Amino acid sequence: MEGLNTLSGKKNLEKMKVSEKEVTSTYGSRYFTESIPKYVMPEDEMPARAAYQLIHDELNLDGNPALNLASFVTTWMEPEADKLIMESMDKNFVDNDEYPQTEKIQERVINMLARLFNAPKECHSVGTGTIGSSEAIMLGLLAHKWTWKKRRQEEGKPFNKPNIVMGADVHTVWEKFALYFDVELKLIPLERDTYTVTVDKVAEEIDENTICVGAVLGTTFTGQMDPIKEINDLLMDIKKENGWDIPIHVDGASGGFVAPFLYPELEWDFRLEQVRSINVSGHKYGLVYPGVGWLIFKDKTDLPEELIFKVNYLGGLMPNYSLNFSKGSSTIIAQYYNLIRLGKSGYTDIMENMMSNSQYLARKLEDSGKFEIINKEGMFPLVTVSLKDEEFTVFQLSEKLRQKGWIVPAYTLPENAEDVAVMRMVVKENFGREMIDLLVDDVMEACESFEGEETVEKVEDQNPSLLY
Ligand SMILES: Cc1ncc(COP(=O)(O)O)c(C=O)c1O
């Protein structure tokens, strides 16, 4: 072999010996004797398999997504969806000119959702895919800020004091919007025992500078719903009386994919005149892995033209309304897969099953006598509970459950209800009765360990074992 006698030749030989070994080594411990640098880039390369295994093993320290009841976000999809996702991992969505079909798919999803949200036929709805509801909410509210500003300018009125009105039950991203986009935040404290906003409080806060009223379909804290129809009626009266045309943006991050299937008669969407924009998280009950959300405007006039950027340097002229630029295409394609694969009947079946499972969980917890159900109306597939006794706290309980692998968040409610500490369990598609039984067993065992009574009879123990 050429160059063997030179210094660099020797080095190559050494390297070759190592790499031969590397080819077959899965575990780095066969040849790593020191830990790899974590905060500086290593000087040398390592075999792909070893790098994979190293990271894979470290990630075992993360929680198990299947036991994560904290998050609304999808943790399971069908293998066919997984396949489509892998096949489209390398497509940058923003390259519309190169991937025109992917863009068409996004357009189809937007159309389907606008119709699902009952956009009137005479409207020309528009929308965009986003990374999640957070981006969708920011973009929706930004459009309303611009519409308000343009109107004020046309009327020759001051436009330096925009405000936004919403309940303290909104997700943190609403507050982020107010801060980042310089809009006064009028946050209405929660109404005790309902834990949502009331229409009377909204009436007290709105004025001519209100760019938008926010209303939530399925709050993050308790899974309840703001009185959207009543707020709409109030805003219509106000429009008639003094001409303020204040739009509603509905945050349907979680409820937007549930209500159309379980409560088709419930009026919360574009059937209501003042509802001008809606966001929904595809990665929550849209049943897609994280990062996809959707923003739909009732009509193209709700999205000021000036906010749409048109870039030409990727080939073709691409309209773009987003906060970021490049992003993956796979979750958009996965959303389309779900919509055509499941259809309305498939989504309805899944939502019904999840609801029935979450009601089962709520019943079991309530029957134990230890918990109070906060979201008694049980509109969405999640259960929020507080403890009846003060012997221990939900925080302790949550920590104890974590030792068993369950991830169940504990937190206090927002302003006006800060003294209420709750635990929330989101019941997803892949959380069936058996898992609920196991969870409830562990919850009871944890409670009794605090009460010093280790007497819990597990569901499994109630059955005769195979030995009998
Ligand atoms: C009501 C509500 N709005 C907005 C968000 C933010 O959504 P995303 O995580 O899709 O950005 C959430 C997340 O849980 C939510 O529950």
The ligand as a MOL file (V3000), in Angstrom:
LIG
                    3D

  0  0  0     0  0            999 V3000
M  V30 BEGIN CTAB
M  V30 COUNTS 16 16 0 0 0
M  V30 BEGIN ATOM
M  V30 1 C -55.1860 26.7390 24.4670 0
M  V30 2 C -53.7990 26.6810 23.9240 0
M  V30 3 N -53.3500 27.6550 23.0970 0
M  V30 4 C -52.1110 27.6260 22.5620 0
M  V30 5 C -51.2340 26.6210 22.8720 0
M  V30 6 C -49.8730 26.6140 22.2460 0
M  V30 7 O -49.9180 25.6490 21.2630 0
M  V30 8 P -48.6350 25.0380 20.5160 0
M  V30 9 O -47.9550 24.1930 21.5350 0
M  V30 10 O -49.2620 24.2440 19.4060 0
M  V30 11 O -47.7940 26.1500 20.0390 0
M  V30 12 C -51.6320 25.5960 23.7440 0
M  V30 13 C -50.6960 24.5060 24.0960 0
M  V30 14 O -50.9520 23.6690 24.9170 0
M  V30 15 C -52.9430 25.6190 24.2690 0
M  V30 16 O -53.3750 24.6700 25.1000 0
M  V30 END ATOM
M  V30 BEGIN BOND
M  V30 1 1 1 2
M  V30 2 1 2 3
M  V30 3 2 2 15
M  V30 4 2 3 4
M  V30 5 1 4 5
M  V30 6 1 5 6
M  V30 7 2 5 12
M  V30 8 1 6 7
M  V30 9 1 7 8
M  V30 10 2 8 9
M  V30 11 1 8 10
M  V30 12 1 8 11
M  V30 13 1 12 13
M  V30 14 1 12 15
M  V30 15 2 13 14
M  V30 16 1 15 16
M  V30 END BOND
M  V30 END CTAB
M  END
